[in-house]
Amino acid sequence: MNSLPAYTVRWHAPGSHSPGAEASYETHYPVRMNDGSVFELPLRALPGGEKAIALLMSNQTPFAVEAALTPMLVALAQRLSPETIAAVPTMGLDYARLVARGLGHAHYAALGLSRKFWYDDALSERVSSSTSPEQAKAIYLDPALISRVAGRRVVLVDDVINTGASAVAAIRLLQRAGAQVEGLVVALTEGHAWRDALAVLGEGWSERVHGAGHIPLFDREADGRWRPDPATL
């Protein structure tokens, strides 16, 4: 059994915390958000132990962190005038629901990874996740939700975009269902690999991604600390 420290995220209100820029970090990375607040995210080593990520787990963060993030995401989505909010599964589900409620919507469209017996394979897209790359899976749209997205201005919501694979699959799926996908709202953009991934959707798609903050990837130093990779800042 792997032993990991407890998952802890610390949130500092705007103006209450001004961390200095450090060359490397030991356990947490301070993320400066659009509203001036700071989130300290735990660093987790990737397989192989030489690289790490700053980990936002929406289903493990304190409610106070969720409450602080939600208004930022609502403000970003509101600029795109969506008629429907759709969720990238699975970590985007919580935030999408909160954003839809914050916008005054009656409901939202939750994409899923579990195929129910009434689903149509024509309403699915294959995808792999950066945090579980060995598990090939598909994103599904429940046929009962087509009326929520077809012919409507849709904004996707997710927690983090990194490789862009899940975002591309979700966008293609919604477009096939007749949605007019206006953009993607995320709590955090991570690195820049997602920009190349979204290029397959057409010119300018990377500019339609709106994040409340940004996190780099990290390289292990000789002393065991983690240095942000300059190319991903």
SULJO-V647448 format. One record per backbone hydrogen bond with DSSP energy under -0.5 kcal/mol. NH is the residue of the N-H (numbers start at 0). CO is the residue of the C=O. Records with the same first field share a line. If there is no record, write none. Layout:
NH: CO, CO
//
This chain:
3: 1
7: 5
9: 39
11: 37
14: 35
15: 12
24: 225
28: 40
30: 28, 38
31: 29
32: 30, 36
33: 211
35: 32
37: 11
38: 30
39: 9
40: 28, 38
41: 54
42: 26
43: 52
45: 50
48: 45
51: 217
52: 43
53: 215
54: 41, 52
55: 53
56: 54
57: 55
59: 56
60: 56
64: 61
65: 61
66: 62
67: 63
68: 64
69: 65
70: 66
71: 67, 68
72: 68
73: 69
74: 70
75: 71
76: 72
77: 73
78: 74
79: 76
80: 77
81: 76
82: 152
83: 152
85: 154
86: 108
87: 156
88: 86
91: 87
92: 89
94: 90
95: 91
96: 92
97: 93
98: 94
99: 95
100: 96
101: 97
102: 98
103: 100
104: 99
108: 84
109: 107
110: 86, 108
111: 139
114: 112
115: 113
118: 115
122: 119
123: 120
124: 138
126: 136
128: 131
134: 131
135: 133
136: 126
138: 124
139: 111
140: 122
144: 141
145: 142
147: 144
148: 144, 145
149: 145
150: 177
151: 148
153: 151, 179
154: 83
155: 182
156: 85
157: 184
160: 187
167: 163
168: 164
169: 165
170: 166
171: 167
172: 168
173: 169
174: 170
175: 171
176: 172
177: 174
178: 173
179: 151
180: 178
181: 153, 179
182: 153
183: 207
184: 155
185: 209
186: 157, 158
187: 158
188: 212
189: 160
190: 214, 231
193: 161
194: 191
195: 191, 192
196: 192
197: 193
198: 194, 195
199: 196
200: 197
201: 198
204: 201
206: 203
207: 204
208: 205
209: 183, 207
210: 208
211: 185
212: 186
214: 188
217: 51
218: 226
219: 49
220: 224
223: 220
225: 24
226: 218, 224
228: 216
229: 227
231: 228
232: 229
//
